[in-house]
């Protein structure tokens, strides 16, 4: 039986640095831990799956069992003529996995460098940055199904990946605990440098034909400039999803706002920059009590000290109201409120 902690402090387990206690906390290092826990009737009720705590807003104490995912391991599980198949335990730190694959000579994840969190949390959010999403490199995952008690393998279709979304945030929320993830990394590697920030950083470094590691270094530099380190100030990274609108809505907004950043999607919709919308509403660097937006990036909410989940919710809702009033666009939070 994994060790159980009663009234466990959750503040150090979430990157926002928000207060909260779990009635019980257990660290899960594999399937055996889960089976021992679930064999006890008292643990069959309310539970929260926690990875790196980088995509959660705690709103208070959790009256249930928190499962801290700590499944270890990184290995090459297969190789074909056109790809490497790499497996990682759900408890591995995401950035460490990215840098390890590059060191092994298996590129493909470099655009996702320095994204906070764990490997197991990455498919939940379908993390993405600078022209790449996890779904682009995903092969399958193995997860414990709390309904059937079995370990199941889910491919990309079963995971229902979408923009910052997946099965695990919708109908599968709470049903599955991801144990390990397998990635397909292509041997016919091609640089993804279409985003202006990355291209500008590479140009500043006088790199015309970048290697995978040079792209990772550029991405890391850009992220370090734009996004605050949770170890220095509490935050959950980008707080709102970039809204996606239809062509008619985009035309209306672009007519009234000539500088509107716009990113056409393959289905004819247009993705807008949530940070720009928030900035236009005067929120960059602004605070309400202990929570505000970061002075370098309006898309990031920060804990200036002593904040609670209620404080975060109040600021998020105020920003949503202002953007709705100014642009008629709804902003959706990326983190999950618990």
N, C-alpha and C positions, 0 to 999 in steps of 0.2 A: 504494500500500500504506500503510495507517495505521501510524503509528509504534509500534514494539514496544519495551516496556521489559522487561529481564530482571531477575529477582529484585526485582520491584516491591513496595514497602512498602504493605500493605493497611490498616495501622492508621488512617491519616487517611481511608480510604474506607468505614469502617463506624462508625455512630453510637455503638456500644457502646465504641469505642476499644480493641478487642481486637487483640493482635499477630498478625501473619501476613504471609507473603510469597507472591507469585504467581511461579511459574516464568516466566510471560510475562504481560504486561498490554497490551491494545490498546484504544484509545478508538474507539468506533463512532459515526459521525455520520450514517450512512445506509446504504442497501442496497449501494451501491458498495463501501464499506469491507468489508462482510461477504463480498461475492463475491470480492474480492481475497484476503482471508484464507483463505476456504474453498477457493480454487483451489490452495493450498499443502498438500500431503499431510500435513505435520507438524502442521497445525492441525485435522485432522479428528478428533482424539481427545478427551481430557477437557477440558471447558470449563465455566466458571461465568459466568452472566450477572449483572451487578451494576448496580443502579440507584443510588439514593441511599445504599444500605447501611444503611437504617433497619429492615430486617426480617430481618437475618442475624446469626447467632452464629458467628464464626470459631473453629474448634477447633484451628487451627494453620496451617502453610504449605499452599498449594494447588499441587500438582504438575500443573499444566496451564495452559491459557490462560484468563485472566479477560478478559471482554468488558465494558468499562465503557460503558454506554449513554449517549450524549450527543447524541441526535437532537434538533435544535432546531426551533422554529417554533410559532406560534399564529396561527390565522386562522379567519374565518367562511367556511365552505365551502358554505353553503346556507341558505335561509330559506323557510318555508312559512307558511301562515296561522296555524298554532298552535304553531310552534316555530322556534328557531334551531338550526343544525347547526354546531358548533364543533369544529375539529380542533386537536390539540396533539401536538408531537413527544414521543417517549418520554423524552427527556432533560430536558424542562422540569420545573422544580420545581413540585410539586403546588400548594402554597399560593399561589405566584405566579400560577398559572393561575386559581385560584378568585378572587383579588382582581382580576385582569385582566378576567375575564368580568363581574364586578359593575361595574367601571368602564365597561365598554362598554354596560351596560344589559341584560345577558343573565343574569338570575338563575337559580338552581336548584342551585348547588353550595355555597351559603353555610354549610350545616350541616357541611360537610366541611372548613371552613377550619382551617388550622394543622396538619393531619395531615402528618407528615414524609414525605419520600420524593419520588419522581419520578412523572410521569404514566404511564410505562411499567410501573411497579411496582404502580400502583393497581388494575388489573384482576386481577393475579395474586392479590392479597389480597382483592379485592372489598371495598375499604376502606369503612368505615361509621362513623357517629357521630351521636348525637342524633336518631335517627329516620329517617336517610337512608343508603342504600348507593349505591355507585357504580353498581350494576346498575340503579338507578332512573332514572339519567340517561344510560345507555350506549346508543349506537347501533351502532357496530361498531369494529373495530380492524384494522390491517394488521400482519402479522408475517412475519418470515422463517422459513421451514420448513427446518430443517437436514436433514431426511430427503429432501425432494424438491428442495431448492434453489430453490424458488419463493416469491414473496411472496403470501400468502393473505389474504383478507378473512374475518374471523370475526364473526358476529353474537352476540347475547346467548345464544341457544340453544346455539350451538357452543361458547361459552366455559364453559357449565355452571356458572354462578354459584351459589354457596350461601353460607351464613354464613362469612365470612372464608375463602372457598375458591373454587376455580375449576379449570378444565381444566389451567391452568399449574402447579398445585401437585400434580396427580395424574398421569393418564396422559400429559399433554402436558409434564410437567416436563423441561426441558432441550431439548425439541424445537423450541420457538419462541422467537424474540427479537422482542418487540413493538417496532415502529418508530413507530407513531403511533396515536392514539385519537380517535374522533369521538364527541361527546356531543350528545344531543338535549335542549335546554333549553326548557321549555314557556313559551309566552307567557302562558298563563292561570296565572300564578304564584300559589301558595298557600303561606302561611307554615307551616313545620313547627316547632311549638314545644311539642310534647307532653312532652318530657323535662323532669323537674323542675328540673334544674340550669339549663337555658336559660331556662325560665319564671321561675325565681327571679331570675336575673340581669336579665332584661328588666324585671321588677317593680321591682327595686332601682334601675333606671335610669328608672323611671316611663314606660316605653314600653308602651302598651296595644295599639297597632296597628303592629307593627314593619315596617320596610322590609327588603329583603334585606340591605342593608349593616348595618343595626342588628342583625339576627340574626347575621351574621358577626362583628360586634364582640363580641356577647355570648358566642358560642362561643369566640372567641379568649381572652376574659377568663377563662372557665371553665377552658379547657385550660391557660392559663398558671398558674392557681392550683393546679391538681390535678397537672399533669404537669411534670417537670423538663425543662429545655432541654438537649438533647444537647451543645450547645456549652459548657455549664458542668459537666455531669456525664454520663458515658457511659451511655446506655440505649437501648433499642429500643422505647420506648413501652410500651403495654399488652402484658405478656408472655404472658398466658394468655387463651384464648378464654373467653367466658362460657359455661358448660356448659348444655346443653339436656337436660331430663329429661322423662320421661312423667308423666302426671297422678298415677299412683299413687305414684311416687317423690316427687313434689312434696308430695303430701298427707302422706306420712310425715315428710318433713323439716319442713314447716310446723307440724306438730303438736308437734314437739320444739323448734322454734326460731321462736317467734311473730313475731320481727322479720325473718324471712327476706325479702329483696327478691325479688320474682317478677314476671316479664313474660310474660303469656300470648301464645302464637304462634297464627297462623291455622290451623295444622294440629293444634291441641289440645295441643301440648307446651308446656312452661314453660321460659323462659330464666332462669337464676339469675345473680347478680352474683358473678363470680369474686373480685373484690376484697374483697367482704364475707366470703366463705368464708375467704379467706386471712387477713384481719384477725381473724376469730374464732379462728383457730388461733395467734394471738399473733405474727404475722409482720410486722406493720406497723412499719417502722423497724428491724427486726432484721437482723443481718448474720452471715455465716459467712466470715471472712477478708475478702478485698477486694470481695466481692459481697454486696449486701443489698437489701432492699426500701426504697422511698422512704418517708420519714416521713409524707408527705401522701397517699400512694396506694400501698396494699399490692400493687396489681396491677403495679406497675412495678419491675423489677429494675434496679439501678444498679451501675456500676463505680466503686467508691470509690477506685480507684487501683491500677494494676498488675495488674488481673485478666486471666485467660486464659479461653479458651472452656471449659476443664475446670472452672474455678471457677464459671462461670455454670451449667453443667450440674449441678454438685453442689447448688447452692442450689435450682435448679428442681426437681430430683428430691426434695429434702427437703420442699419445699412440697407437691409432689404427694402424697407419702406421708402428710403430716399431714392434708391435706384428705380424702384417701381414708379414713384411719382415723376422722376425726371425722364425716364426712358420707356416706361411701360413694359419693362423686362423683369422677370422673376429670377432671383438668384437662389440657387439651391446649395446648402452647405455640403461640403465633402465629408467632414467628420461625423461620426455617429454620436448622438446624445444618449447617455446612459443614466 
